[in-house]
Amino acid sequence: MGVVKGRGKLSARAQNRMYDEFAHLWPLIGPPEEYATEAMYWRAAVRDNLGPGRHEVLELGAGGGSNLHHMTRDFNFTAVDLSEKMLAHSIRLNTDVEHHVGDMRSVRLGRKFDVVMIGDALAYLTTEADLTDTFATARLHLEQGGVFVLAPDWFREDFVSPRVFNATRREGAVELTWVEYAHDPDPSDTLMESVFVYFINDADGLRVETDRHLLGLFARSRWTELLEQEGFSVQATPITSVDHHQGTLLVGVLQRGEA
């Protein structure tokens, strides 16, 4: 069964309500079936660069494990996330995956992998130093010639403020409607914000809760430049992301001598 290795106090960055007091709602917010299409692109990126085989994969910021769930039949996964409550969902969903509590900017597992993956957790990197530290984490955990697969939610050039998303889902006696309002208050900096409103209807009646997430927003060219500084050659592939907008998958291959 899945094992959690490593414990520690969560940083302020992890105190978004979705990943703490409302983490129990994650199966309604991010059910595994919503990630099937995006996982297909990730799987193809690995196969295109490394060929067949059951490659060793590290996912940083794995959250509830909904994305990697679609790839555990293909690859051997190790999952890292800052939120123990989110990892608890992944442990139940992915019983054969080794799980660790850790910050993707600084975690060090002391071993190498064929692939490192990061999905929408990238949104919580709000400075270029955050990006650089995370890319260094990936480099240090990759074999030479290894593959780094990234799926940024947005590039600055593609984001039109505001963006609004909503969904309603039910499980048992619980009905959840959530609305996300994503906006960029100051285009001159590297920050944006997503404000969530949760309409939670259960046996206790309807209650309405809000949840604010401070996120990063960087130019496409800056992602590429910082990856190249860490020794990756980078290619970009258009994808349909989990919220059905047209996104981009960045695939970096670690050049020989850079591991």
C-alpha positions as CSV (number, residue, x, y, z in Angstrom):
1,M,0.0,0.0,0.0
2,G,1.1,3.6,-0.4
3,V,3.5,4.9,2.2
4,V,4.0,8.5,3.4
5,K,7.7,9.2,4.1
6,G,8.7,12.4,5.8
7,R,6.7,14.8,8.0
8,G,7.0,18.4,8.7
9,K,5.2,21.7,9.3
10,L,3.5,23.0,6.1
11,S,4.7,26.4,5.0
12,A,2.3,29.4,4.7
13,R,2.3,28.7,0.9
14,A,0.3,25.5,1.6
15,Q,-2.4,27.1,3.7
16,N,-4.9,27.6,0.8
17,R,-8.2,26.3,2.1
18,M,-8.6,23.8,-0.8
19,Y,-5.6,21.9,0.4
20,D,-6.3,22.1,4.1
21,E,-9.8,22.4,5.6
22,F,-11.5,21.7,2.3
23,A,-9.2,18.9,1.2
24,H,-12.0,16.4,1.8
25,L,-13.8,17.9,-1.2
26,W,-11.0,17.2,-3.6
27,P,-12.6,14.1,-5.2
28,L,-15.4,16.5,-6.3
29,I,-13.1,19.3,-7.4
30,G,-10.5,17.2,-9.2
31,P,-11.9,13.7,-9.9
32,P,-9.5,11.3,-11.7
33,E,-11.7,11.1,-14.8
34,E,-11.1,14.8,-15.4
35,Y,-7.4,14.1,-15.9
36,A,-7.5,11.3,-18.5
37,T,-6.9,13.4,-21.5
38,E,-4.1,15.5,-20.0
39,A,-2.4,12.3,-18.8
40,M,-2.4,11.0,-22.3
41,Y,-0.1,13.9,-23.4
42,W,2.2,13.3,-20.4
43,R,2.5,9.6,-21.3
44,A,3.2,10.4,-24.9
45,A,6.0,12.9,-23.9
46,V,7.8,10.2,-22.0
47,R,7.4,7.6,-24.7
48,D,8.5,10.0,-27.4
49,N,11.7,10.8,-25.6
50,L,12.6,7.6,-23.7
51,G,10.8,4.9,-25.7
52,P,9.0,1.8,-24.2
53,G,9.7,0.5,-20.7
54,R,8.4,1.0,-17.2
55,H,10.4,4.1,-16.5
56,E,10.9,5.5,-13.0
57,V,8.9,8.7,-12.6
58,L,8.9,11.4,-9.8
59,E,5.9,13.7,-9.7
60,L,6.4,16.9,-7.7
61,G,3.3,18.6,-6.4
62,A,1.2,15.5,-7.1
63,G,-1.7,16.6,-4.9
64,G,-4.5,14.1,-4.8
65,G,-2.9,11.9,-7.4
66,S,-5.6,12.2,-10.0
67,N,-3.2,12.7,-12.9
68,L,-0.6,10.0,-12.1
69,H,-3.5,7.6,-11.5
70,H,-3.9,7.3,-15.3
71,M,-0.2,6.3,-15.7
72,T,0.6,3.9,-12.9
73,R,0.1,1.0,-15.3
74,D,2.8,2.3,-17.5
75,F,5.4,3.7,-15.1
76,N,6.7,3.3,-11.6
77,F,5.8,6.5,-9.7
78,T,7.0,8.3,-6.6
79,A,4.8,11.2,-5.5
80,V,5.7,14.4,-3.5
81,D,3.4,17.1,-2.2
82,L,3.4,19.7,0.5
83,S,-0.1,18.8,1.8
84,E,-0.5,15.6,3.8
85,K,-4.3,15.9,3.4
86,M,-4.0,15.9,-0.4
87,L,-1.5,13.0,-0.4
88,A,-4.0,11.0,1.7
89,H,-6.3,11.1,-1.4
90,S,-3.5,9.9,-3.6
91,I,-2.6,7.1,-1.2
92,R,-6.1,5.8,-1.4
93,L,-6.2,6.1,-5.1
94,N,-2.7,4.9,-6.0
95,T,-1.9,2.1,-3.5
96,D,1.4,1.1,-5.1
97,V,2.9,4.5,-5.3
98,E,5.5,5.7,-2.7
99,H,4.5,9.1,-1.3
100,H,6.6,11.8,0.4
101,V,5.6,15.1,2.1
102,G,7.9,17.8,0.7
103,D,8.3,21.1,-1.0
104,M,9.2,20.8,-4.7
105,R,11.6,23.8,-4.4
106,S,13.8,22.0,-1.8
107,V,12.9,18.3,-1.4
108,R,15.9,15.9,-1.9
109,L,15.1,12.2,-2.0
110,G,18.7,11.1,-2.6
111,R,17.9,9.1,-5.8
112,K,17.6,9.5,-9.5
113,F,14.6,9.1,-11.8
114,D,14.1,8.8,-15.6
115,V,11.4,11.4,-15.5
116,V,10.2,14.3,-13.3
117,M,6.7,15.6,-13.8
118,I,5.0,18.7,-12.4
119,G,1.4,19.8,-13.3
120,D,-0.8,22.5,-12.0
121,A,1.2,22.8,-8.8
122,L,3.5,25.0,-10.9
123,A,1.0,27.8,-10.5
124,Y,2.1,28.3,-6.8
125,L,5.6,29.3,-7.9
126,T,5.3,33.1,-7.7
127,T,8.9,34.3,-8.2
128,E,11.7,33.5,-10.6
129,A,13.7,32.2,-7.6
130,D,10.8,29.7,-7.0
131,L,11.1,28.5,-10.6
132,T,14.8,28.2,-10.5
133,D,14.8,26.3,-7.2
134,T,12.2,23.9,-8.6
135,F,14.0,23.3,-11.8
136,A,17.1,22.6,-9.8
137,T,15.2,20.0,-7.8
138,A,14.2,18.3,-11.1
139,R,17.7,18.4,-12.4
140,L,19.2,16.9,-9.3
141,H,16.7,14.0,-9.4
142,L,17.1,13.1,-13.1
143,E,19.4,10.7,-14.8
144,Q,21.5,12.2,-17.6
145,G,19.2,12.3,-20.7
146,G,16.2,12.3,-18.3
147,V,12.9,14.0,-19.2
148,F,11.3,16.9,-17.3
149,V,7.6,17.3,-18.1
150,L,5.9,20.5,-17.1
151,A,2.3,21.8,-17.6
152,P,2.1,25.5,-16.6
153,D,-1.5,26.6,-16.3
154,W,-0.9,29.9,-18.0
155,F,1.7,32.0,-19.7
156,R,1.5,35.8,-19.4
157,E,0.9,36.2,-23.1
158,D,-2.1,33.8,-23.1
159,F,-3.9,35.0,-20.0
160,V,-6.8,37.4,-20.4
161,S,-8.0,38.7,-17.1
162,P,-10.5,37.7,-15.8
163,R,-11.2,34.1,-16.5
164,V,-14.2,32.3,-14.8
165,F,-14.7,28.6,-14.4
166,N,-17.5,26.7,-12.7
167,A,-18.7,23.2,-12.1
168,T,-21.3,21.2,-10.0
169,R,-20.6,17.7,-8.8
170,R,-22.3,15.3,-6.4
171,E,-21.2,12.4,-4.3
172,G,-23.6,10.7,-1.9
173,A,-25.3,13.4,0.2
174,V,-22.8,16.1,-0.8
175,E,-23.3,18.5,-3.7
176,L,-20.5,21.0,-4.5
177,T,-20.7,23.9,-6.8
178,W,-17.5,25.9,-7.2
179,V,-16.7,29.0,-9.1
180,E,-13.2,30.2,-9.8
181,Y,-12.5,33.8,-10.7
182,A,-8.9,34.1,-12.0
183,H,-7.5,37.6,-12.5
184,D,-4.3,39.6,-12.8
185,P,-4.5,42.7,-10.6
186,D,-1.1,44.1,-11.7
187,P,0.3,43.0,-15.1
188,S,3.7,44.6,-14.1
189,D,4.5,41.8,-11.6
190,T,4.7,38.0,-11.7
191,L,1.6,37.5,-9.6
192,M,-2.1,36.7,-10.3
193,E,-4.9,35.5,-8.1
194,S,-7.6,32.8,-8.2
195,V,-10.6,33.4,-5.9
196,F,-12.8,30.3,-5.4
197,V,-16.4,30.4,-4.1
198,Y,-17.7,27.0,-2.8
199,F,-21.4,26.3,-2.5
200,I,-21.5,23.2,-0.3
201,N,-24.9,21.6,0.1
202,D,-25.0,18.6,2.4
203,A,-27.0,17.2,5.3
204,D,-26.4,20.4,7.3
205,G,-27.8,22.6,4.5
206,L,-26.1,25.1,2.2
207,R,-23.1,27.0,3.2
208,V,-20.9,29.4,1.1
209,E,-17.2,29.6,1.5
210,T,-14.4,31.6,-0.2
211,D,-10.8,30.7,-0.8
212,R,-8.0,32.8,-2.3
213,H,-4.9,31.5,-4.0
214,L,-1.9,33.7,-4.9
215,L,-0.3,32.3,-8.1
216,G,2.6,33.0,-10.4
217,L,2.3,34.3,-14.0
218,F,5.5,34.4,-16.2
219,A,6.2,35.0,-19.9
220,R,6.6,31.9,-22.0
221,S,10.2,32.9,-22.9
222,R,11.2,33.2,-19.3
223,W,10.1,29.6,-18.6
224,T,12.3,28.4,-21.5
225,E,15.3,30.6,-20.5
226,L,15.3,29.4,-16.9
227,L,15.0,25.8,-17.9
228,E,17.9,26.1,-20.4
229,Q,20.0,27.7,-17.6
230,E,19.5,24.4,-15.6
231,G,20.7,22.4,-18.6
232,F,17.5,21.4,-20.3
233,S,16.8,21.5,-24.0
234,V,13.1,22.5,-24.3
235,Q,10.3,21.7,-26.6
236,A,6.6,22.9,-26.4
237,T,3.6,20.9,-27.3
238,P,0.0,22.2,-27.4
239,I,-2.4,20.2,-25.1
240,T,-6.0,20.4,-23.9
241,S,-5.6,20.9,-20.1
242,V,-7.7,19.5,-17.3
243,D,-10.0,22.6,-17.4
244,H,-10.4,22.2,-21.1
245,H,-8.5,25.3,-22.2
246,Q,-5.7,25.0,-24.8
247,G,-2.5,24.8,-22.8
248,T,1.1,23.9,-23.4
249,L,3.3,21.0,-22.2
250,L,6.9,21.9,-21.8
251,V,9.3,19.0,-22.2
252,G,12.9,19.4,-21.1
253,V,15.6,16.8,-21.8
254,L,18.6,17.0,-19.5
255,Q,21.7,17.3,-21.5
256,R,24.6,15.0,-21.0
257,G,27.0,16.3,-18.3
258,E,24.3,18.3,-16.5
259,A,23.0,15.8,-14.0
